[in-house]
Amino acid sequence: MKFCKKYEEYMQGQKEKKNLPGVGFKKLKKILKRCRRKDPSRTALNESISQQHGNTCPRECTVCDGTFFPELLKEMEDVVGWFNENAQKLLELHLASRFKKCLTWLKGNTRKRRSHLGLIQEGKDLVSYALINSVAIRKILKKYDKVHESSQGQAFKTQVQKMHIEILQSPWLCELMAFHINLKESQKDYSGAVPALFDGCSLVFDDGKPLLSCELSDSVKVDIDLTCSICLDTVFDPISLTCGHIYCYMCACSAASVNVVDGLKTADPSEKCPLCREVCVYKGAVHLDELSILLKRSCREYWEERRKTERAERLQQAKEYWDYQCRSFTGI
């Protein structure tokens, strides 16, 4: 079965449960087919131009660019917006205090066990939704480049990554994957059989380096590196910048040239991500609480040792910070 048909069947099944935004795969393919019918000599002409001028640069298409990219961009914004909003709500509920959870369950008139399984299923659905839509976007852009013999599709993908509307960049995807594995551990507290919903998500160690991996099928897979590129160790108190790169919180503060007391919200907008060199990435950084819980449970010795080291360093930074504030206030 072709991916387009699989995708349509998946989205149809999801829309029966709730109204989800998605990628208009068939509609976008029709735009590309119309382009080929309208200008059948495009391939021969483009090859001739490339041979004469040695030009392999991306070429614009006057037939479909005016509808294809704007339509796809709007759909991507809708998909990422819906995913981020619902993932954030789910994670907030899981990380809420017991009192708040109790109020939520009482308000919903549902039993604790049923709510636990509901969280598991909802988390699985959200991860599946994110991954299958990312594959759909990748495939339609690849189709565009194949039809036009260009790299405009890849250029568009690079542009949306800079705009932070690439779903695989979302910190909430990483959090949901960690959330899956955390619930797998906590489900032992509940009696009875629990559906095996976690076969695709796992924390793996490749030559001692941690990876958060999720695989729904052979073609739908994502691996997230959990090694901080600053200290070159497993991320501790992890935080995701708006560009999608993950660092230790204190490493990110150091890269942004801010004190840990002030925090990343005070970082200068001109400060860049150490990896991609993008600016304005610190102010909207997201703490990865579920990932922190997962790593604390999976790397107990490392986590305890790192906690002691960071505690001493934070106390030292706090002391220096307040000493400076005191001297500034007294004019010494």
N, C-alpha and C positions, 0 to 999 in steps of 0.2 A: 504494500500500500504506500502510495506517495505521501510525502510529508504534508502537503497541502490538505489532502483528505483527512489525514490523522488530526491535523490542527483544527479543521472545521468541526470534526466530530467531538474533539475535546472541548472546544469552546461552546458548542451546542449543549453538551452535557452540563457544563458549568452554568450556562445561562438559564437552564431549567431550575437551578437552585437559587441563583441571584443574578442580577443584571451586571455583567462584567464588561468593561471595555476591552477591546482586542485589536489585533492587526487585521485590516481588511485584505487578507491574502489574495482572494479571488479577484477583488476589485483592482488591486494593484497589478496583478498579472494581466488583467484585461487591458490596462493602460499600456503596458509594455507590448502586448500583442498588437494593439492598435497602431503603435509606433512602427512596428515592423511591417504591417500591411500598408501603411501610408507611405513609407519610404523604403521599398524593397532593395533599392540600389545603394543603401547606406553603407553596407559592408565593403563593397567593391570600391566605392568612392573614398572611404576612410583609409583603406589599405593603400590606395594610389597616393593620397596626400601624405601619408606617413613615409612611404618609400621615397617620395620626391624631396621632402623636407627633413627627413630623419626625425620627425616629431612624434613622440609617444605620450605627450601630455594629455590629460583628461579633456574630452570634448563635451560641450554642452549640447543638449538635445532640445531643439525648439518645439518638438512635437509633444513631448510628455513631461519635461522638467517642471513646467508651470503647474502641473497637477500632482505628479508623483511625489516629489519631495515634500511639498507643503502638507499633503494628505498624510504621508507617513509620519512626519514630524508631529502633527496634531495627535495622531493615534498613539505615538510613543509617549507623549506628554500625559495623555489620559491613562495609559497603562501604568506608567511609573507613579503618577500621582495617586491612583487608586491603590496600588500595591503598598506604597509607603504609608499611606493613611491607615489602612487596615492592619498592616504588620505592626505599626506602632501601637495601635489600640490593643492588639492581642498581647504584645510583649508587656505593655503597661499593666494589663490585668494579671499576667503571670508573676510579675515582679512586685505587685502591690502587697501591702501588709495583709495579714490574715483577717483583720477586722474588715478591711475594704473588700476582700474577696468574699467574706461571709455576707456582707450587704449585697454584693452583686448576685451571689447565688440565691439569696432570699428573694431579691427583687425579681429574679427570673423564675422563681418557684421551681428550682431544679436541684437534684441531689448532688453532693460533692463528687461522687464517682462519675456520674454522667457528665458533669462539667469538665472533669479532668480529661475524659476521652474526647469531649468536644473540642478542647484546646488542642489536643494531639491532631485530630482530623483537620481542624482549621489551619493549623500550622503547616501540615503536609500539603493541603490544597494551595496555600499561598506560595510555598516554594515551587511546587509544580507549575503554577501559573507564571511565576517569574522566569523559570528556566525555559519553558516551552515558548514563551513570547520572545525571549532573547534569541532562540534558534530561528523563529519565524522571521524576525527582523534581519538576522544575518543572512538567511537564505534569500529573502526578497532583494536585498542589496547585492548579493552575489549574482542573482538573476539579472538585475539591472546592468551590472558591469559586463555580463556575458552578452546581453542583447546589444549594448552600445559599444562593446569592445573598448571600454574605458576604465578608469579607476575613480569615477565620480562617486560611486556607491561607497567605496572605502573612505573617500574624502569626507563624505556626509557623515559616516560613522565616527570619524575622528572629531568632526565638528560637534556632534551631539554629546560626545564624551566631555568636551570642554564646557558644554552647557549643562552638564551634570544631569542629563536625562537618559543615560544608559542604565538599564535596570541592573546589570551586573555590578555597577559601581555603588549601588545602594547599600549603605551600612546595615539596613534592615534585613537584607538577604543574608548577610553573614550572621546577624543576630538570630534569625529564624533557624538557620542550620544548627547553630549552637543550642538553641531552644529545643529543637528536636531531640538532640542527644541528651540534654539535661532531663527532659521529660521521660526519656527511655529509662534513665536511672531511677527517677522518682516514681515511675509506675509500679515499681516493686512494692511500694507502700499500699497498693490496692490489691484486694483479693480478686480471684477470677481471671479468666483469660482476657488478654488485651491484644487487639489487632496488631500485627507486625507491620508498623508503618515506617520503620526507621531503617529498613534494609539499605536504602540509597545514601543515607547521611552517616558520615563517620569522621572521627579525628584520627588521622594516620601520621606516622612518623617515618619520614624518608631520610635515612642516614642521620637520624637524630633531629631533623628539622620537622616541625609540626605543620601539617596541612589539614585544612577543613575541606572535606570532599563530599560532593553530592552527585549521585548518578541515577537518573531516572530511566535511561536507556543508553544504547551505544552511542547515539548522536546527541544526547542531552546530558552533559556533564560539566561540572564546574569545580575547580580546585582553588582554594584561597590560601596563600602563603601566610603563615603566622609568625614569621621571623621579622623582627624589627630591623630595618635597613640602616638604622643609626648605631645601635649597640650590638647588632648582629646576634641577638639572642631571642628566645621566645618572648613575644610581647607580654608585658606585665602592665596591669591596669590599662588595657588596650583602648585606643581611641581611633576613630576613623575621621580623617579630614574630608572636606567636601569633594575632593578629587577622587576619593575612594581608597586612598592608601592608608594602611594601618600602622600605627606606631605605639610604643609605650607612652603613657601620658607625660612622664618627666622628660623623655627624649624629645617629644613634640614641643614641650615648653622650652627646652634648650635650643631647638632648631628655630623657634619663633622668637628667641631672645627675650623671654618673659620669665618672671619669677613664678614658682609654683603657687605662691599665695595669690597673686593677681589672676593667674589662670590664662587660658588661651583666648578668652573673650577680649582681652586687652592687647592682643597681638597687633602689630602694625599691618595694615592691609598689603603693604609691599613685600612682606615676608613670604618666601616661596616654599613649596613642598620640596623636601630634599631629593625626591625621586623624579617627579615630572616637571619641577620648576614652575609650577603654576602659582599665581598670586591669589590672595583673598581666599585662602582655604582653611584658615584656622578658626575664624569666628563662629562658623556653623558646625564645628566638629561635634561628633556624637560619641558619647561613652558607650562602649560595648559591654554592657553588664552581663548578658547571658554568656558571652564568650569568656569573660573573666571568671564566671562561675565554673564553666567547663574546664578551663585550663587549671584552675585551682584544684579541682577534683582529680584531674588526670596527671598533673605534675606536682604532686604534693611537696616533695623535698625541695625541688627548684623554687616553687612558689613561696615556701616558708623562708628559705634563704634570701630570696630576692625581696620579700616583704621586710625583713629585718634591715637589709641594706638601704632600701628606699625610705624606710621610716627614719633612719638616722640622717639621711640626706635631706629629707623634707624638714625635719626639725632644725637642721643647720640653716637651711634656706629661710625658714620662718624666723629664726633668731636674727639673722642678718637683715632681713626685711624690716622687722619691727625696731631693731637698733637704728637703722637708717631713718625710719619714720620718726623715731623719738628725737634723733639729732636734728632732723629737719624742722621739727616743731619747736624745739628749744633754741634753735639757731646756733648750735655748737658746731 
